[in-house]
Structure formats: C-alpha cells, structure tokens
C-alpha cells in the first residue's frame, strides 16, 4: 500500500512542479509583455489558478515523506511508543480534516460549474481549479490514513527530518 501511495503522491508532486513551471512562464511572459508596452490582461488569474492547484498537488507527497512541520517541544522526551501513538492520532484527525476539505472542494466545484462562475477578465471557469484540488485532497486524506495506520503499528519509516538530524550528528 505504501509503495502505491508513494508513487501516486510523487506523480502528483511532479505534476505540481510542472504546474509551477507553467505559472513561472506565464509570469515571465506577462512581465516582458508589460515592459514592451503590451500588458496581458488577466495573467494573474491564470497564475492564481495554477499555483493553487500546484500547492494542493504537493501536500500528499509532503505527508508521505513525513516532511510536515512538527512542533515536538513538549513531546521530545516522550517514549517512542507515546510519540507513535500521538502521530497516529494526529494523522487520523488530519485525514478527517482533509477529507472535509476535499468534500467542500467538490461541493464548491459543482456549485461553480452549475452557476457558470468564471474569472473576471479571462472568463476562465472557476471549477477548473476545484476539480484537481479536490482530487489532491482526497489523495492526501488517504495518505494521512495510511500514515496513521503505520504510526499505530510502529511501521512508520523515518522522516526526512529524522534522516537529516542523524546525518548532522
């Protein structure tokens, strides 16, 4: 299960990276065009859409790698089993929160589609951003559940932070 979720999460992150590159290209073209006296109306609408989707696409991979911000000031001295239990609980709660986000993105996307909501200048359909973001949130929720189970069973591999800390010492 971990291999499959890791592969899918990595694929989403790669696509997210390509989306960021597209946003960069749009921005550079818009800046050059403006400098040449031909500004591109609404380029920011494209960039907003692309960046929002890209961020959503990075989140499952971040969770799978254990690369989220961890504030362990109070739990640093806890036994490993207690830390694993807290990790499992927090991942399970996070899965619930992310599932709610996915649900609301689906509802919002359907509403934007049904009402024909578009961006102001380019008239881009707003649901174009909701659909891929909802898909990414659904994947992120599954990844959170998987990491919760791994933590509960003591199977969770070391995070990037743990690996980096070991290399420094």
N, C-alpha and C positions, 0 to 999 in steps of 0.2 A: 504494500500500500504506500509506504514512504517513497519508494522509487518512482511510482506513478505520479504521486502528488508533487514530488520534487521536480520531475521532468516537466509536468504541466506548468508548475509555478515558474520554472526557469524560462519556459517558452513565453509565458505571459510577460516576464521581466524583459526578455529580449524584444518582444513586440513593443513594450513600453519604451524601451530605449530608442527604437526606430521612430516611435511617435514623437519623442523629444527631439530627435534629429529633424523631423519634419517641421516641428514648431520653430526650431532654430532657423531653418531655411526660410520659412515664411517671414520671420522677424528680420533676418538679414535683407531679404528682397524688399521688404517694406521700408526699411531704413534707407537702403540705397535708392529706391524709387522716390522717397520723400526728399532725399538730398538732391536728386536730379530734377526736382520740381514737379513730380507726378506721384503724389501720395496715393497709397492704396487704401480706399475706404473700407473699413471694417476688418482689416487684417487682425486686429486684436480679438475679434470674435472667433476666428479660426484658432488662434493661439490658445485662447481660454479653453476651447473645446478639447484641443489636443492635449494640453497639459493636465487638465482634469482627468481625462481617461488614462494618461500615462501614469499618473500618481496611483490611481486605483490598480493598475496592472503591476506595479512594483510591490504592493503590500503582501500578497500571498507568499512571494519569494522571501521577503524580509522575515515573515513569521516562520517560514520553514527553516530558515537559517539561524533562527534564534537571535536575529540582529536588531530586535526592537530595543528601545531604551529601557533599561532595568534600573530601578532605584532600590538597591539592596542594602541601604544603610542600616536598617533595623533587622534585616534577616541574615546578614553576612555571617553571624555566629551561630545560626540555627544549624541543627544536624541536617545532613544531606536528605534524609527521608522527609523531614519537615519542609525543606525547600522544594523538594519534588512535589509534595502534596499541595503546597501553595501555587507552584507553577501549573499543576493540573487544574486546580480550582480557577485560577485566573484565565487560563486558556479556554476553559469551558465557558466561563462568563463572557469572555471576549467573543467566542463563537456565537453566543446568543446575541450580543450587541451587533456584531457584523451581519448576522442573519436578518436582524431588524433593518439594518441599513440596506441590505440587498432587497428586502421586501418593499421598503419605501421607495427605492430607486425604480423598482418595477412599476409600482403604483404611479409614481411621478412620471415615468416614461410613457405609460399608457395614457395618462391624462394629457401630457404634452402632445402626444400623437393625435388623440381624439379631438383636441381643441385646435389642432393645427398651429401650435405655438412655434414661432420662429425667432431668430435673432433679429436685431433692429435693422442693421444695414444690409447684410448679405442674404437675409431671409433663410438662413440655414435652419432646418428642422431641429428643435431642441432635443427631441428624443434620440437623436444620433449620439449624444453624449451619455444619455441614461442607459441605453441598452448594453454597451460594452462595460460600463462601470458596474452595473448590476451583475453581470456575468463574473467580473473580477471579484466582487464582494461575495458572491456565492462560493467561488473557489476559496477565497480567504477564510470563510466560515468553516468549510470542510478541513482546511489546513489547521485551523485552530482546534477543531475537534480531534484531529489526528495527533497534534502535539499534546493535547490534554491527556489522551489515552497513553501516549508514550511516557509522559511525565508520571502518570499514575502507576504505570507498570515498571518504572525505572529504566525504560529503554531509550530515553531521550539522549541523542548524541550531543557531544559538547558543542556549544555555540561558538560563533566566530570570536566573540569577546573572550570566552574561556581559552580558546586556542591562542589568541594574541597575548593574553595575560601569561600563559605558560611559556610562550616564546621569549617574553621580556625577562622572566625570572630565570 
